[in-house]
Amino acid sequence: MARKAKRKIETVDLTGSDNERSASQQEKTPKRVADNQTRRTAALHDYSPHTYSQQHSEAERNTWLAEENDEDIDEIFQSLLDSANGSENLILYGTLDTKIVGVRYYEGYATPGEHIMVRREPENPYDSNAIRIVNVRGEQIGHIPRTVASKLAQYIDNRWLAIEGMLSGYIATFDCPLKLRLYGPSAIEQREEMIGRMERDKLPLEAIKQTKREEQKRLTEEQKKATAAKRRMPSSSQPEFSSSSQPGTQTVPDMADLIESSERFSPRDAGQAVEKFGNGEEYLAAMPQAETPDRISTKMLPYQKQALAWLLNQENPVLPPVGSTESTQLWKRSAKATNIFTNIATNFSIKGQEPGLASGGILADDMGLGKTLEMISLIVADLEKAPQGGGEMGATLIISPLSVMSNWSDQIARHVKKNQPLRVYRYHGAGRKPMKPAEFAEYDVVITTYQTLASDYLPKSTGQATPKSRPTGLYSVEWRRIILDEGHIIRNPSSKGAAAVTAVMAESRWVLTGTPIINSLRDLYSLLRFVGITGGLERLEIFNSVLVRPLKGGDSAGAVLLQAIMTTFCLRRRKEMSFVDLRLPELSEYVHRIKFLGVEREKYDALQAEAKGQLQTFKDQSGAKANQAYNHLLETLLRMRQVCNHWQLCGERVSKLMQMLESQKTIDLTPENRKALQDMLQVSIDSHEDCPVCLEALHVPVITHCAHVFGKDCITRVIETQHKCPMCRAKLEDEACLVEPANDIGDAERDDGSNIDLNASSSKLEALVSILQASKKQKGNKTIIFSQWTKFLDIVQARLDRDGFKYTRIDGTMTAPKRDAALHALESDTSCIIMLASLAVCSVGLNLIAANQVILSDSWWAPAIEDQAVDRVHRLGQKKKTTVFRLVMEDSIEERTLEIQKTKRELMMVAFREKSNKRTGGKSARLGDIQKLLE
């Protein structure tokens, strides 16, 4: 009997009651919480070390992690790389049309255009080259033909290619048409080798050949642009000075003169283009408003009441009604059968069940718009709906960085009526008691930190996560909701921090962040996975296939999907939007260019020549020698940046240690060597290097006794499995071979025994003091001076003492009480007109509206941190016009940094493009930037 052209068979639910929900979507029951937890657990299992090439069962993965000596260290390291980057930075080589055979055993509902996953089956007893095709829920559809599998198996096993696919036609009796996309390395030398290999195996190469033609054309255009970019703008002349420069010996300039000699700078114009990926301003302005909850004492602004209405709606999503053509969280009801739902992103369909929907989302309003108040109003509004104050509703768990933990309790006390307060408990510190669910239920809000949550997730007694509910602690409770403050902290989906928050049992899940995308679109993936997106996008390889790659390739379908995701899960309003009507005073940003003096230029030019030589050495070397050359290059680049601030900062800090490591693999962790390693670690921190395992910005940075820098989560994972350094194979017995920074912020210690003459000046210091002197003429001005280097702050501080300025200071070397005292002085002491501030400690979680002027003493190529620092001053509550000066040395690494920052803003905020070729531990992407800096 002939089969129908399109087979409609109900999907078998392998995850239990994953998708069962009440018809009204309004009930808040333990069942719904359990369903959400099932979905999150499945997502965590999916993000395994063999995500892309060697998918195994859960038991096999656990065995893999336990067998420390059965797999070579290269395999461990490479699999971690695959897991981290999801192969999103590979490029398309060709498309292979084939089919799936053996589909008669599949009981799922297959849809043309449905994205699928490719899985190797080396253990298959009938064919060791077998390649299985499964749907986004892991259910087997069938296999690809033996002849095709015999070619592709080696490419998967050796990680030469990443393979993605989709169903290209209807499923029939014995087979189903399939289109496979073959992605390979983008590095030129690897690419040519791959092309030769694929030509021998007669695999399609039409896409890579077209790419090569386009690259040649683009290269010609870029060379023309680079020539034009070398033109310089005129700068103000700088006075000569001596090392004993005395205050009061120069004419004090007017602020108007300084502004006239500076270049107007609008770094965030590119960021406004991101709005095309979300709801437009007209739509946002027309959003409905909710009533301010009775227990809220603060008068909420209209846009904040709009946010409250959106938050309440997001916690209670409803599937499209019968006959509707609309979608809910990318799920659409079939027009032909009311019991069939299709995900418009992945084309995955289910029949006879309701798809799981996420309760929550991403609140990504600009910093300073009142995200904290909006979330407090949500908590209160929800409690007011329940009988007798809502005690049975369950508590809200707030996760925040330690530095802003107290802000939540302060803001709750400030915004909630005194006679109807929320019951708030701070669960933090080594002395916290093991609380039971009934004890947590006595509170409306429980506040803790990411570190505390991670500690509960991985107890020191076992060092292993226990996903099941526990009798005490944060994982013993089914929370009403979980809120992640500064939620971009979990942007690395393979980190223990991301795993810890995802494993929490909560009915609703919220992310608060002003920067949902910092480096790449993968940042957004991690947040969406935490919130609970379904339909296949919770799997990284599917996310890459349907969203990242199309966007990177300029496919309009990717932009449409991104817009659908952003409008569904994310609310983002900017301060500049007319309906927000913050009435913030004007923000003016300037680049103030400064000329080197002769002696400074000589020192800078010598360092630049040295850096160019080291860059060439790195390109010519491989293995351990290449790593040593790269470390030397980083050190020299850092010294080039420091000489731009002050010629005394750029002493060689780690050369002796590098020479020692050239003769031996590891060093003993004596106090002297530990300090030298901390200095080397500081180079990577100051240079904003990536972790070579996860390829993201260093998270809890540490350095090994073989002098390689990693994020702590990543290297401890490698130590647990192999006890070898993934960079040089040196033995790493346990975490005792790791050295941490001098403090938790990453600021260099102020008293390090260096012989710096605090009375010596520099061109940039003189320019900075000129701005301060001009600013002092205007009564009421207060200035924040940001720098990445505490040593430079020391020099500035000494100059302020000599010139009679009253100031305060805040940096990562200070205790929390001292930081609080510094903030209080800036806010309440009218004679304290300056704050010296470490960029690291001030970029997150502080309110600095007491100041109205910002001086950025130094820059690096990741602009988000600088933007956040400025937004601590120019935010809700600011009453004065705000002026920002970026101090830039003419014809230096700093000028070229501005160009790189501009590019990164455009990539992140407009096209959401990724760094290219992260495969080599992030260095290839970084080398492109380094080459631009040294041009």
N, C-alpha and C positions, 0 to 999 in steps of 0.2 A: 504493500500500500504506500502510495507516494506521500511524502511529508509535505506540510505547508511550507511555503517559501520562508516565512518568518515564524519561528517557533516561540510560543509564549508559555513558558513553564515557570511555576513559582520558585523563587530562590529559597534554598535551604538556609536557615539562619544558623550559622555556626557559632555565633557569639551569644547564644541564649536569647534573652529578651531585650537585646540591644536596641531595637527600634520600636518597641511597644510604648505608646504614650496614650494618655487620656485624650478623648476626642476633643475636648475643649482646650487642651493644653494649659489649663489653669491650675490644676491640682498640684500641690507641692507635697510629694510623698516620698518615703524612703525608697520606694520602687524606682522613682525617677532618678534619685541620687545614685542608686545602684547601677542603673542603665548607663548613666554618664560615666561612672567609674569603670564599667566594663569597656566602654569605648576608649577611655583614656589609657587603660592598661594595654589594650590592643595597640594603640598608637605607640606606646613606649616600647612594646615588644618589636614593633616594626622598625624602630630606629636602632637596629643592631649593627655590629661591626661588619656584617656581610650584607648590608642593605641592598647593594646593587648586583654583586656578582655571584655570591654563593649563599642563597637563601636556604636556611635549614629550619627544622622544627625547633620549638622552644627548648626541648630537652637537648637537642644537638648543639644549640647555641650555648646553653649552660655548660655542656661538656667542653665546648671549644674554649670557653673562658677559663675552665678549670685546668685544662691540660697545658701546663706552663712550658713544657719542654718539647712538645710535639710539633710545634710550628716555628718556622724561622722568624727572626725578629723583623725582617723585611715584610713578611706577610702581615704581621700584627700592625706594623706602622702603616702600611699601605691600606689595609682594611679600615683603619681609623680615619685615614684621609678620605677614602671613599665615602665612609659614613658621614664625615663632617661636611664635605662639599657637595654631596649628592650628585656629583658629576655634572653640575650645572654649568661649569665653565668649559666643557668640551664643545667642539664645533661639529656641525653636521657634515658627514662625508658622502652619504648617499642613502637612498631609500630602496628597500628590497620588498617586492611584492611576492607574497607566498600565501600559505594557508595554514589553518589549524586542522589537524586530523584527530580522529577519535572522539568527536564531539557528541556521539550518541550516548556517551556516559555522563554528559553534563546535564544537570537539572536546573541550571540557572536561566535567567532571562537575559538573552544577549541582544544588544542594540547596535546597529551600524554606527560607527563613529565612537564607540565606547573605548576608553583607554584601558589597556591591560598591562600586566606585569610579566616580565620574562624571568624564568627561574631555571637554573641548571639542575640536572638530576644525574650526577656522576655515579650515584649508587643504583641507578636503574638496572635491573638484572637483564633486560633485553637489549639495552643500548647505552653504553657508557657515555655517549655524546648527547644523550637525550636532553631536550630543552622543553620545559613545561610552560604552558601559558595559563595564567590565573587571572581572575577579575580583581577589582580593588578590595574585595573582602577576603582574598586569599583562596577562593574556591576555584578548583581546577576546571578549565574549559576543555583542554586537550593538549596535544603536543604539536610541534612543527615537524614537517617531514624529515626522515632520516638523512636524506641527501643534503638538505639545508643545514641541519643540526651538525653534521660532520664538518662543515666549514666554519660555522659560527662558534662551536664549543671552545676551541682554543682561544678565540678572541675574548670570550667571557672569562675563561679560567685564568688567562694571563693578564686580565684587566687591560687589554689593548683597546677594546671598544666598550662603550656603554650602549645598550640596545633598548629602545623604547618602541611601543607599538600600539596600534588601535585596530579594531575590527573594521574592515573596509567594505563589508557587505553583510547580507543576511546569513544567518546560520542555516545550513541545509542538513540533509540526512547524515552525511558522513564527514563533511568538512565545513570550514567557514573562512572566507577571504580575510587575509591579514596583511597589514602594511607595517614593516619594521623600519625604523629610522636608526641609522648607524652613526654614533657620535665618537669622535676620536680626539687626540691631543691637538692643541692649537700651536704649540711651540714648533717653530719651523723645522728644526733638525729632527724632532720626533715625527712630525707630520710627513716629511718626505719618506722616512723609513716605512711609515704605515701605508702610505700610498703604494709603495712598491710591493709590500706584502699583500695588500688587497687586490692589486692588479694580477698577481700570480694566482690568487684564489678566485678570480673573476667575480669579485664583489663590486657593487655599484659605487661609482666615485663622481657622479655628475655634480653633486653639491660642492665638494671640496675644490673641484676644478674651477667652478664659477667663483668661489670665494677667492682663490688665488688671483683671478683676473681683476676682481674688485679691489683687492688689497693693493695691487700695483698702481691702480688708478688713484686710490686714496693716498698712498704714499707720496705721489707727486704733488697732490693738493696740500698735504700737511707740510711738506718742505717749503712751499710758498708761504703758508701761514706762519711757520716758524721764523722765516726771514722777516716778515712784517712785525712779529711780536718783539723783536729785538730793539725796536725803536724805543728810546727812553723819553720820559717826560721830564721837563725842567724841574729842578728841586731848589729849595731854599739853601742858601749858603750857610755853613755852620762855622762858629767861631773856633779859632785855635785855642787850645788849653794846654796847661802843663799838668803833671801828675800831682801837683800841690795846689790845684785850682781852688781859690778861696771864694766864699760866698760874697755877693755884693760887688764884685769887680766888673760885672757886665751889666749892660742896660736891660732892664726888665721889659720884655716885649708885651704888646697888647694881644689879647686873644684874637682880635680881628686880623692882625698881621699873621698869626700862626695859621688861622683857617685859610687865609688867602694863599699862603705858601703850601697848603696841603691839597690833596686831590680828593674830591667828593667820591665816596665809596658806597655802593648799594649792593652788598653781597647777597641779599635775600630775594632780589627780584626774581631770580630763577626759581626759587622755592614756590612762588605763587602759581607757577604752571602746574603744580601737583593737583590743584583743585579740579582739573579736568578729569582726574581719576576718582573723584568723589562727587558728592552732591554739590551742585553749583550754589553760588551765593544767594541767588533768587529763591531756590528751593529751601535752603537753610533758613532764610529770613521768614519764610511762610510756615515753618514747622509749628505745630500746636504747642501751647504752653500748659503746664500743670499748675495747680494751685500750690502755693507755698504751704508745706505741712504746718499744723498748728504749733508743734513743739519747736519749730525753727524761729529764733528771735531775730535773725539778720534779714534785712530786706533783700530779697533775691532779685537780681536784674532779669529783664525779660529773656535774654538768651540763656540764662542759667535755669529758668523755669522751662524753657524749651528742652534743655538737656535732661531735666528731671522727667519730663514726659517721655522722652526717647528711652531713658534708662528703664523706666517702668515697663514700657512696651517690649524692650529687648529681653527682659526677664520672663516674659510670657508670650513666646512666639506661637503663632497659629498657622497651620498649614492652609494652603489655598482651598477655598470651598469648591464643591463640585460645580463644574462649568466655568471656573475662573481660568483665565489665561496668564495670571500673574504667578510669580514664583516666591517662595519663602526660603531664605538661606540657600538659594540656588536649586531648590527642589520644586519641580513643576508637576502638576497632576495631568495625566494623559487625557487628551480630548476624546479618545476612543474607548478607554476603560477607566472608570473612576477609581479603581483599586490599584492602579499602576502609577508609580512616581518615578520620574527621571531627573537625575542631576544634570543641570545644563552645562556644568563645567567638564564633567568626565563622561557624560552620556551613560552612566551606570543606572540601571533601572531595577526596581523591585516591585513585586506584585503581592497583594494581599497583606501588606504591612504598611505602617506609617514610618517614614524615615525619622531617625533621631534628629532633633533640633538642639542647637546650643542655646543655653540661657545665659545671656551676658554679652560681652563685646569689648571693644577697645575705645576708651575715651581718650582722644588724642588732641584735645584742645591745646592751643598755644600755651606755653608757660605763662602763668599770671592771670589766666582767665577764671580761675576758681574751681578747678577740678575737685579739690578737697571738699569744698562746700557742696558741690553738686552730688558727690557720693554720700556725704552726711545726710543730705536731704532725702536721698533714696532710702537709706537705712531707716530714717525716721518715718517716711511715708509708708514704707512696708510694715513697720511696727504698728502704725496707727490703724491699718486695715484689720489687724487681728484683735480679737476680744481681749479686754483688760490689759492693754499695753503690749500684747504680743510676746509674752515670755516663751510660749511654746513654739514660736516661729523659728527659734534657733539663733545662735549668735553669728555675727559677721566676723570673719577672720581677716585682718589687715596685715599684709607683709610689706615691710618697708626697709630701706637702708637704715642702719643704726643712727646715722647723722640726722635723720629727720623723724625718728620714731616719736620723740616728744612732741613734734609739731602736730601729730594727729590728735593726741589727747588734749593739747592746748586748743586746737581748732574746734574740736567737739564741744569743749567747755565754753568756747566763745560764741558759737553759733546756735547752741541748743539752750532753750529757756532754763533758767536756774531752778525753777520750781518743778521742772519735769526733765531732769538730766538723764542722759544715757548711762547705763552701768558699764564702765570701761575697766578693762584689766590689761596690764602690760605683762606679757609672758616672755620674760627675757632674763638672761644672766645665768651664771653657773649655779646659783643657789635656788633656782626655781624648783618648786615642788612638783612631783608627778601627779598632775590633776586628772581626775576622772571626768567622763562626759557630763555627769550630773553637776559637777562643780563648774565646768565651763558654761553650763546652761543658766547659771545664776547671773550671767553677764549678757549685755546686748552686743558689745564689741570687745574683741580680744585682739591686741596689737602685739606683733612679734617681728623679728628680723629674718632676713634671708638666711643668715648664719645659724640662727636658732632652729629654723625649720629644717635646714640641711642636717643639723646635729640630731634632730629627732628622726629624720629619715634614715640616716646612717649612724646608728649608735656606736660609740667608740668600743663598746664591749664586744660587738660582732663585726662592725665595719661593713655590714651588708644591709641592703634595703629589705624591709619586710612589707610587701604591698598590702597584706591583709590588715583588717582593722585590729587595733591593739587595745589593751584595757585602759591605758593612760596616755596622756600626751596629745599632741595636735592631730595625730592620725587615729585617735579613738573616737573622733567626733564627725558626725555628718553636718557640716556647717551650712547655715542658710546661704551664705555667699562667701567667696574669697576675693579679696581685692589686692592686686599687686601694684604698689606704688613704685614709680620709676620702673615700670614693667619691662623696659628694654633691657634690663639686667639679665633676663632669661633668653636673650636673642640667640644664644648659642644652643641649639636644640640637643646637642650631645652632652651638655654639661650636667653635673649632678644637681646644680641649682634648678635647672629646667625640669629635670626628672622629679625633684623633690616637690615643686609646686604643682606639677601635673598629677602627682599621685594623691594629693589631698582630696578627700571626699567633700564635695560641695555642690549644692543645687545650682547656684549661679556663679559665674566666673568672670571677673573683670580685670582689665589691664588699664592702668593709668600711665600715660607717657606722652610727652610733648614731641618725642622723636621715635615714632614706630619703626622707621627705617633709618639706620645710622650708616651702615656700610653696604648692605645688599638686601635684595628682596627676601633672602633667607631669614633675615631678622623678622619680617612679617610672618613668614611660615611658622616660626616658633610660637609667636603670639596667638596665631589662629589655631594651632594645634592645642595650646593650653585652653583657649576659650571653648573648644569642642566642635570645630567644623567637621562635617561628615561628607560622605559621598565619594571619598577617595582622596580628597585634598589633605587629609590628615597624614597621608603617606608622602614622604619627601620626594620620592622618585616621580610620583604622579603630579605633585605640585610643580616640580621642575618641567615635566613634560607638557602640562596644559597651560602653564603660566610663564615661568621664567624663560624658557627657550623661545616661545613665540614673541615675548616682549623684546628679548635680546635680538631677535631676527627682524624686528620691525613689523611683525604680523599684527594687523589691526585686531584680530580676534583676541590676542593677548591683552590689548588695551581695554577692549570691551569687557573681558572677564575681570580684569583688575578693578574696573569701575564698579562692576556688580558686587565684587567682594567688599570694596571699600564702603559703598553705600549701604550694604547689608550689615556689616559687622563693626564699622568704625564711624565715629562722629568726630569731625575735626573742624574747628572754627579758628580763624586767625584774628589777631588783634586789629588788623587793618580793615576787616570787613565792616562796611558802613552800619549794618544792623546791630553789630555787637556794641557799637557806640560806647567804647570805654572812655572816650575823650582823653586818651593818653596824650601827653605832650609830644611834640615832634622828636623823632630820633634822627640825629645827624651823625653819619659815620665818615671818617676821613682817613686816608693814607698819608702819613707825614713822612716824607722821604728825607733821608739824612746822608750826607757825604762822609765817607771814611777820611780820616786824616792819613797822611803818608805812611806812618809807622803801622797803623792798623791795616791799611791796604796791603802792605808788604806781608804781614802775618797771614792775612786772609788768602792772598794769592798763593802763598807757599802751601797752605792747607788744601786749597782747591787742586793744585797740581798733584799733591800727594793722593788726594781722593780719586782723581782720574786714573792714576797709576794703579791704585788698589782695585778700582772697578775693572780694569783690564785684566789684572791678576786673577780676580774672581772668575771672569769669563773664561780664562785659559786653564783654570784648575778644576779639579773634581774631588769629591769625597771630603776627607778631613781638611785637606789644604784649602779647598774652596770655602769651607765653613770658617776657617781661621781668617782667610782673606775678607770674608763678609763681615766678621766681627771687627776687624781692623777698619773696614770701610765705614761701618756704623760709628765707630769711635771718632773717626776723622770728620764725618758729616756733623756729628754732635759738636765737635770743637769749632767747626766752621760757623755753626749757628750761634755758639756761645761767644765767639769773637765779635759777632755782630752786636752783642749786648755790651761786652766788656772784655778787653784783651786779657785780663787776668783770670777769667773763668776757664780758659781752654787748656789747662794742664793735662798731660797724659796720665790718665787714671789707671789704666789696666794693661799697659804695655808689658810690664814686668811679669804679670800673671800669664799673659799670652805666650811670652817666651818660655815660661816654665812648662806650659801645656804642650808646647811643640816637642819637648823631650820626653814627656810622660803623659799617659792618658788621663789620669786623675790626680788630684792634689789632696793632701791631708787637710782636714778642716780645723786647722789651728786658728786661734783668734785672728792672727794677721791675715791668713789666707781667706778666712770667712769674710773679713772686711773687704778684701780685694774682690772677692766674688760678688759681694753686695754692690761694689762700685761697678762691676761689669753688668750686673743685673740692672743697675740704675741707667746704664747706657741704653738698654733695650726699652726700659720704661719711658725714658725721656724721648726716645726715638719713635715711640708709639708702634713698636714692632708687633707682628702677629705671632700667636702661638703656632709653632710648626706642625702641631697635630691637628687642631680643629680649624686652623687658618683664620681665626677671629682675633680681635684685639685681645691682648694678654689679660686673662681673668685670674685673679689671685696669683700674680707672677712669682715664679721661683726659679732658681738656677741650680743645676746639678754640680757635683764635685768634678765633673768633666767639662764644666763651663758652658752648658747649653741651657737656654731659657725656654720655659714652657708655662702654660697655665697649669695650676696645681692639679685641678680635676683630671686633666688629660694625662699628665705624666704619672700620677699615682695609679691610674688605670693601667698604664703600660707596665709599671713596676709590679702590680699585682699579678700580671699575666706572664711577664718574661724576665723581669729583673735585669733588663739591659736598656741602655740609652738608645732610642731609635735613630739618633743622629750619628753616633760613633761606635756603638756596641759596647761601650764601657759598662762594667758591672754596676748595677744599682741594687744593692741588697734590700733596702727599705727606704722609708721616707727620711731616715736620718741623714741620708746623703744629699738632701735638698736644703738649700739656704734661701730664706725669705728676705724680703726687703727690710730696711731698718725700721719701717713703721707701716701701718696698714693702709695708709693713703698712697704711699709710693714716693713721698717727697724725700729728697736727700737730707741727711742729718745736718743741722746747722753747724755744730761744733765738730769738725772732722779733722782738726789739726792742720788744715791747709794754711799756707803763708800768704794770705791775700792782704794787700795794703788797702784798707777800707777808705783811705783818703785819696786814692788814685781815681781819676775820672776817665771818661770815654765819650766819644761823640754822641752815642745814644743817651747816656746819662745826662749830658748837658742839654740835649733836646728835651728830655723828660722834665728836667728841672725848669726849663723855660716855660713849658706848658703849665706846670704847677704855679710858677710865679705869676703868669698871666691870669690864671684861674683865681688866684688869691685876691686879685684886685676886685673881683666880683663877689660881693658879700653873699654868703649862704651856699656857695659851691662846695661840694664834697666829692672827692675823687677816689675811685678804686684803681690801684695799680696791680695788674695781673702779670705774673711771670711763672714760667714752668720751673725756674731754678731758685731755690732758697738762697743760694750764694749771691745771686744778683740782688735779691731782696735785702740781704745783709748790707751790700754796698749802697743801695738806695737808702736804707735806713740810716746808715752812718752819715750820708749827705744831708738827709732831712734833719738830723740832730744838729749838724753844723749850721744849717740855714735857719734853724729855729721853727720848723714846722711841727705842729702837734699831730700825731698819727697813732694808729693802732695797727695790729698785724694779726693775720690768721693763716696758718699753714698746717700741714699734716704732722709736723713734729710736736704740736701742742696738744695738751690734754683737752678733753671736752669742756671742762669748766673754764679753761683759759680761752677757748674759742668763743664760748657764750659771753664771757666778759668783754672780748674784743668787739663782738657784734653790738653789745649794749653800749659800749663807748662810742661807736660810730653813730648810733641812733640817738643817744641822749646828750652827748657832750657837744655843745655848739662849737667849742674851740678845736675839737678833733675833726680835721677836715680831710684826712687821708687815711685810707686803709691799704696796707701792703698785703696782697693776697696771692696765695698759691693757686694756680689755675686748677690743679687737681682737686683741692678741697672745696673750691668755690663754684665749680661748674654744676653741682647738683644740690638741690634741697635747701638753698638759703634765700632769704629775702633781704635784698640790699637796697631798698628804695630810699634809704636815708641819703644815698649818694645820687648824683646826677651827671657824673662824668666818669668815663672809663678810659684807661690807657692800657692797651695790649702791648706789652713790651716785646713779645716774641710770638712767632706763629709756627705752626706745623701743618702738614697737608690734610689732616682730618679736621674740617671746619666746625663740626657739630659741637665740640666742647667749647670753642670760643663763642659760638652763638648762644649756647646755654648760659655761659657766664654773663654775657651782655644782658640777656633776658632776666637775670636776677636783679638788675637795676631798672630796666625799662619794662615795667609790669604794672598790673593793677595796683593802684595806690600811689604811683609815682605822680607828683604834682608839678615837677619842673621839666623843662626841655632837657633832653639827654644827649650828650655828645660823646662819641667814641673816637679815639685816636689809635690807629695802628701804626706803630713805629717800625719803619722799614729802611734798612740800609740800601743805598742805591747800588745797582749793579752787583747784587749779591744773591745768595741762596734764598733770602727772604723775598725778593721781588719775584723770583720764579715760583716760590711757594704760593703766592697769591693766584697765579695762573692755574696751579694744580688744584687749589681749593675751588676755584670757579668751575673747573671741569667736574670735580667730585659733586658739587652741589647740583650741577646739571644732570649728572648720571643718576644720583640718588633720588632727586626730587622730580625729575621730568621723565626720564626713560627708565629709571630703576635698573640700569645695567649693572652687571657684576664686574668685579676686578677680573682681568683676563689671566688665564693660566695660573691658577693657584696650585696646580699639581705639585710644584716643586717646593712646597712648604711656604708659600706666600712670597717667596723671594722674586720670582719672575715678574709678578705684578708690581712689586715694590721697585724692581730694577728699572722699569720704565719711568717711574717717577724720579728715581735717583739720576738717571741719565739726563732728564730735563733740568734737574737742579744744577747739574755740572756743565750745562751747555754755555 
